[in-house]
């Protein structure tokens, strides 16, 4: 069985978060969706649980980070091309997100990203084929 990853993120307004990520082309698993949470499908093995802050708080004894002021995690997703990186950033900004830096071209890797409505940073990268040694 392959390992799956479930990233859990607190959101201030679940409906707005769902609308934002829907505009970026993501779908949600209705089986894990209610008024306090939803399961965003990133790939067959990657899921993001968007949880209301009250629901998220039930999973941790620590205070919830305000992602507009502090960084608790950097989420980095690979894309199929440089154009896909740019397209996703454009869609995010159009849906109400913001950028936090300029695109970075490292030759073998191209990166850019956005902040979602709650300030979580989503990095997007395109890596040239063969750039990663898979040994």
Order of alpha helices (4+ residues) and beta strands (2+ residues): beta-alpha-beta-beta-beta-alpha-beta-alpha-beta-beta-beta
